[in-house]
Amino acid sequence: MVIDKVALARTVLRLNAYMDKRCQPPALIQYTFEEAPLGAVCVSISPGEESPYASANYTRIYLCGADGELTAEGLERLFKLFDDAGVSRFFVWLSPGPNMDAVRTWLSGAGLWRAPHVAFPTLARDNSAAAPVFTELEVRELAVEDATRVFEHTDGWAWPEFQRSVGAPRMTHFIAYDGDRPVGSAALCVFEELGYLCMAFTAESDRRRGAQQLLISKRVEKATALGCRILVSETLSFLKSSLGNLRQAGFEPVYDKEVYRSKPDQKNFR
């Protein structure tokens, strides 16, 4: 499958903004812009959040190069949104787009520092059937009315983002079971004919039993039934098991996001 990575990045940017809004507390602030000098970007601000880890901190800017005629002056105005909100730590997630070298220069010139050792790959596949998965586990879609009861039996491993997004439009949630015991979770978001596989987690004591392979297979099946043409997922390069599961299910890397942080005081961030 040939994929236009810039077109995909633009869709994923809008999808990421949608996911932030559905998965975060009500206090989340979002801004979207579509033209010069601010460009076609999304800004999310989670007041009071100071996590040093990019993947866990929802105070961030999403941009695809200088899409929307972003300028250096416009980027400085975007940074001011964080100053006005009293936020000192934020991240910039840079995806493929026009004038990438110029944007990198603007970011480094503004004192932002890029993650040196962590890659943030975006992977994709077509909507063909996934390979069969052989495991004694079972996956079921999570009904909204059952969510509270199910989460009471996950021993705290279900992500807060997963729990907050149950019942959100365009989203379907799945639980992997060993009998009646929940052992893993994952979600699917259908967005502009794209199926986004996200929020995968397995209880530590039940890993390497095929839960995530089965959750991937079930989400591919569901996304195809809902009319998705392309399936996408994102992970971290050092999550070898997650990356391996996706590759085994037919996902191939399309591009890496570049992640920059406003505070270079902690060099190992993810």
Stockholm file with secondary structure:
# STOCKHOLM 1.0

chainA/1-270         MVIDKVALARTVLRLNAYMDKRCQPPALIQYTFEEAPLGAVCVSISPGEESPYASANYTRIYLCGADGELTAEGLERLFKLFDDAGVSRFFVWLSPGPNMDAVRTWLSGAGLWRAPHVAFPTLARDNSAAAPVFTELEVRELAVEDATRVFEHTDGWAWPEFQRSVGAPRMTHFIAYDGDRPVGSAALCVFEELGYLCMAFTAESDRRRGAQQLLISKRVEKATALGCRILVSETLSFLKSSLGNLRQAGFEPVYDKEVYRSKPDQKNFR
#=GR chainA/1-270 SS CCCCHHHHHHHHHHHHHHHHHHHSCTTCEEEEEEETTTEEEEEEECTTCCCSCGGGCCCEEEEETTTTTCCHHHHHHHHHHHHHTTCCCCEEEEESCTTHHHHHHHHHHTTCEECSSCCEEEEEEESSCCCCCCCSCEEEECCGGGHHHHHTTTTTCSCHHHHHTTTCTTEEEEEEEETTEEEEEEEEEEETTEEEEEEEEECGGGTTSSHHHHHHHHHHHHHHHTTCSEEEEECCTTCHHHHHHHHHTTCEEEEEEEEEESCTTCSCCC
#=GC SS_cons         CCCCHHHHHHHHHHHHHHHHHHHSCTTCEEEEEEETTTEEEEEEECTTCCCSCGGGCCCEEEEETTTTTCCHHHHHHHHHHHHHTTCCCCEEEEESCTTHHHHHHHHHHTTCEECSSCCEEEEEEESSCCCCCCCSCEEEECCGGGHHHHHTTTTTCSCHHHHHTTTCTTEEEEEEEETTEEEEEEEEEEETTEEEEEEEEECGGGTTSSHHHHHHHHHHHHHHHTTCSEEEEECCTTCHHHHHHHHHTTCEEEEEEEEEESCTTCSCCC
//
